[in-house]
Amino acid sequence: MKNTAQRDLFPGALEMMVLRTLKRQPLHGYALVQHIKRSSNDLLQIEEGSLYPALQRLLKEELVEAKWGISATNRRVRIYKLTAAGAKRLEREVSSFERMLQGITQVLAPEKA
């Protein structure tokens, strides 16, 4: 059974968070997971079984690129970097998400008397 954080993510949310995180700096998978977890005050816990397929989709769409490197713990890791196409997609996705969130907020707002 999926945990609550994963179950509650809407389609594309993980990819959007990965792209946004990689906009800051290139990272390997474990560092991506830790950044998302810290940034959300531990509300979002991304599992490897969700992250790596998402990264593969982003690689296939050429929204990120990857190269082998060495982690801070001296392990061989794949480091992911945002591409120009990924930055453009991120901008569109965030804009779309903000419009959707505004609409949801308006529907959920208490009615004025």
N, C-alpha and C positions, 0 to 999 in steps of 0.2 A: 504494500500500500504506500502511496506517495505521501510525503510529509505535507503539512498544511501550507508551508511557503511555496512549495513547488506546485501544489494543486491550485493555488490561488493566482499564480502568474497567468496573465493572458498570453495568447500566442504572439510571439515576437518579443516579449518583454526581456527574456534572457539575452537574446541577441542584441537588443538595444542597450542593455546594461553592459554587456561585454564591449561593444563598440565604444560606448562612452568612457569606460574604464581605460581602454587602449588609446583613447584620444589623449589622455594624460601622459602615458608612457607605455612602451612595449613591456609585456609581462609574460611569464609562463603560466600555465593553467592553475597551479596551486595558488600562486600569487593573485590571480584574477578572483578565485573563489574567496580568498581571505579579504581582499579589498571590498568586494560586494558585501560580504558578511559584516565587516567593520563599518562600512558606509551606511548600512541599514540598521545600525545598532543591534545587530544579531537577529533582526526580524527575518532576513532572507538567508537561507542556508542552501547553497547550490551543491548538488551532488555531482560527482564525476560522471555518472551515467547520463546526466543532462548536459553538463558543460561540454564534454568532448564531442558529442554529436553536433552541438550548436557550433563549435569552433570549426568542425569539418564542413558544415554548411556554409559558414562565412568564408572559409578558404575556397570552396568550390565556386562561390559567387564573386571571388576576388575582392572581397570587402576587407579582408585581412590577409597578411602574408606571414609566413613562419620561417624561422631559421633555427638551427641548433646552436645552443650556447651552454654556459655553465652557470648553475644557480649559486646563491650565496653559501649553500651547504656543499658546494663542489660536486654537484650532480649534473649529469647531462640532461638538459631540458629543452623543450621546443619553445621558443620565445615568439610571441605573436605581436604583430605590429599593424596598426590601422593603415589602410591604403587611402588614396584620394577618393576613390569610389566609395569606400566605407565611410569617410567623413561626410560625403554628400548624402548617403543613405541615412546616416545618423541624424543629420539635420532635418530631413524629411520626416523620419519616424518620430522624432521628438515633437516636431510641430503638429503632426497628426495626433499624437498622444495627448498633447496639451489641449487641443480642440475637443477631443473625446472626453477628457477629464472635466473640462469646463461644462460640457453638456450634462455629464453625470452629476456634477455638483449642483447644477441648476435644478435638475429633476429631484434630487434628494433634499434640497433646501426646504425648510418649513414654509408652508404657505403663509402669505401675509394676510392678516385679518381685515 
